[in-house]
Amino acid sequence: MIIPCEIAVKSVIPAVKALMAKELVENGLKQDEVAAVLGISQSAVSKYTRKVRGNVIKVDDVKEIEPLIEKMLDLLQSRTYQRREFLETFCQTCIVIRKTGLVCQFCQKAEPKIKIKECGFCLVSNTQSK
């Protein structure tokens, strides 16, 4: 049995990290500075910004995640953030992306028995964390 979080690990999380890396680079940070903020290697930042990594799912157009991405970036750049607040925001970002239905195709590919129209787990609002 496949669960949405397993799919998110391979598709949503890298896409969100890529979006954050791209945003920081566009805001004038050097790749090594972005790497330090995100806690990843400079080569990972390079791969994210060149779309070599983190492009399995396209989340750039999901407008609802923009304020969440900004909040996470603000938290990370402050370097005094509470881990729980960051994680809750990251999870909320993932939930918002899953609600778009973008992940459904990956779930079905991983487990062909899934009938997307019957599942709808990610599309229901009660999947939000408290």
Summary of the structure (lengths in Angstrom):
residues: 130
radius of gyration: 15.2
end to end distance: 25.1
largest distance: 46.2
contacts: 361
relative contact order: 0.16
helix: 68%
strand: 0%
